[in-house]
Amino acid sequence: MKQILETLALVAVGTLVGSEFAVAAFFRPILGRLPDEAFWAARGNGAGLLGKVMPFWYLTSFALLVGVAAVAGSQRWLIGVGAGLMVAVVLLSVLVLVPINNKIAAWRTADEVSRVLAARWDRLHWLRVAMLAVIFLLLVVGVVNV
């Protein structure tokens, strides 16, 4: 059971990091080069869709981190630090990134587009990606018996 839980946590957190990295490194820069009309449509639609899916992915990842920490051996503290850092990521997301994302998702015309607001979200998203990468590293080191 322990190995199944660890595997699920590695898959959930690893794919979360990969997805968020792909958004930051590839998807957002591509959208940033679009003209305002296309930029508005893509950012608004993407914000709405990801805003519905990502909370479940984050909460599942957090629950799996807590579960692995509960059954982990001597490296339990590493996974616990990762779970604590996930709380910080969720707080950053809910308190800062989600309100910006909601404004982006609410754009109704290209005239409402704020590339400054989108760039702020992008910068803060990179911080979130870095934090998620640290969480994944802590999880990997915590579950690998070296």
C-alpha positions as MATLAB code, in Angstrom:
seq = 'MKQILETLALVAVGTLVGSEFAVAAFFRPILGRLPDEAFWAARGNGAGLLGKVMPFWYLTSFALLVGVAAVAGSQRWLIGVGAGLMVAVVLLSVLVLVPINNKIAAWRTADEVSRVLAARWDRLHWLRVAMLAVIFLLLVVGVVNV';
ca = [
       0.000    0.000    0.000;
       2.868    2.360    0.830;
       4.416    1.953   -2.618;
       1.080    2.563   -4.325;
       0.586    5.766   -2.319;
       4.131    6.928   -3.104;
       3.665    6.182   -6.795;
       0.363    8.045   -6.924;
       1.958   11.034   -5.171;
       4.934   11.030   -7.547;
       2.650   10.869  -10.570;
       0.231   13.538   -9.308;
       2.869   16.015   -8.132;
       5.227   15.285  -11.033;
       2.588   15.841  -13.686;
       1.396   18.963  -11.846;
       4.904   20.412  -11.974;
       5.233   19.445  -15.632;
       1.891   20.954  -16.551;
       2.542   24.212  -14.736;
       6.049   24.403  -16.211;
       4.643   23.891  -19.726;
       2.146   26.702  -19.141;
       4.882   29.050  -17.927;
       7.642   28.150  -20.376;
       5.711   27.470  -23.565;
       1.998   28.227  -23.536;
       2.019   31.751  -22.061;
       4.950   33.037  -24.172;
       3.227   31.783  -27.339;
       0.012   33.538  -26.335;
       1.939   36.709  -25.528;
       2.980   37.036  -29.156;
      -0.613   36.954  -30.423;
      -2.509   40.090  -31.483;
      -4.897   41.484  -28.869;
      -8.049   39.795  -30.223;
      -6.493   36.313  -30.246;
      -4.616   36.986  -26.985;
      -7.897   37.932  -25.293;
      -9.718   34.838  -26.514;
      -6.925   32.404  -25.670;
      -6.068   33.838  -22.254;
      -9.690   34.167  -21.228;
     -10.653   30.658  -22.307;
      -7.493   29.122  -20.853;
      -8.005   30.921  -17.551;
     -11.554   29.627  -17.300;
     -10.725   26.020  -18.144;
      -7.609   25.715  -15.995;
      -9.350   27.550  -13.174;
     -11.883   24.718  -13.016;
      -9.433   21.803  -13.247;
      -6.407   22.862  -11.241;
      -7.977   23.109   -7.748;
      -8.727   19.385   -7.797;
      -5.212   18.567   -8.968;
      -3.652   20.720   -6.241;
      -5.860   19.306   -3.497;
      -5.236   15.741   -4.644;
      -1.488   16.369   -4.679;
      -1.639   17.854   -1.183;
      -3.676   14.922    0.146;
      -1.229   12.447   -1.360;
       1.728   14.334    0.158;
       0.082   14.161    3.576;
      -0.675   10.476    3.055;
       2.902    9.667    2.059;
       4.255   11.684    4.989;
       2.057    9.632    7.316;
       3.540    6.314    6.154;
       7.079    7.448    5.351;
      10.069    6.252    7.293;
      13.039    8.316    8.349;
      12.591   10.839    5.519;
       9.087   11.771    6.693;
      10.214   15.278    7.537;
      11.185   15.989    3.896;
       7.733   15.091    2.667;
       6.196   17.062    5.531;
       8.166   20.126    4.441;
       6.890   19.509    0.905;
       3.292   19.316    2.178;
       3.820   22.557    4.111;
       5.222   24.199    1.016;
       2.167   22.974   -0.914;
       0.014   24.866    1.598;
       2.040   27.993    0.754;
       1.530   27.321   -2.974;
      -2.218   26.958   -2.484;
      -2.333   30.174   -0.449;
      -0.354   32.020   -3.145;
      -2.735   30.640   -5.739;
      -5.972   31.399   -3.886;
      -5.005   34.801   -2.492;
      -3.038   36.232   -5.420;
      -3.170   34.225   -8.636;
      -6.866   33.232   -8.640;
      -8.116   36.843   -8.350;
      -5.886   37.843  -11.268;
      -6.982   34.756  -13.194;
     -10.640   35.626  -12.561;
     -10.106   39.100  -14.013;
      -8.449   37.574  -17.062;
     -11.248   35.029  -17.470;
     -13.809   37.854  -17.282;
     -12.398   39.748  -20.272;
     -15.295   40.136  -22.724;
     -13.608   42.139  -25.468;
     -10.096   42.779  -26.705;
     -10.453   46.332  -25.358;
     -10.510   44.949  -21.803;
      -7.204   43.127  -22.263;
      -4.466   44.128  -19.844;
      -1.148   42.711  -20.900;
       0.324   44.229  -17.722;
      -2.095   42.178  -15.618;
      -1.336   39.054  -17.661;
       2.413   39.649  -17.262;
       1.977   39.983  -13.485;
       0.165   36.633  -13.407;
       2.949   35.105  -15.509;
       5.694   36.316  -13.145;
       3.879   35.038  -10.072;
       3.165   31.775  -11.851;
       6.926   31.240  -12.296;
       7.275   31.548   -8.514;
       4.602   28.891   -8.121;
       6.386   26.624  -10.619;
       9.644   26.967   -8.672;
       7.888   26.108   -5.418;
       6.221   23.085   -7.024;
       9.583   21.893   -8.346;
      11.009   22.050   -4.814;
       7.991   20.112   -3.515;
       8.537   17.417   -6.125;
      12.250   17.226   -5.306;
      11.479   16.851   -1.600;
       8.978   14.110   -2.400;
      11.417   12.217   -4.614;
      14.228   12.397   -2.068;
      11.786   11.480    0.697;
      10.501    8.318   -0.978;
      13.779    7.062   -2.450;
      15.612    4.924    0.077;
      19.210    5.961   -0.447;
];
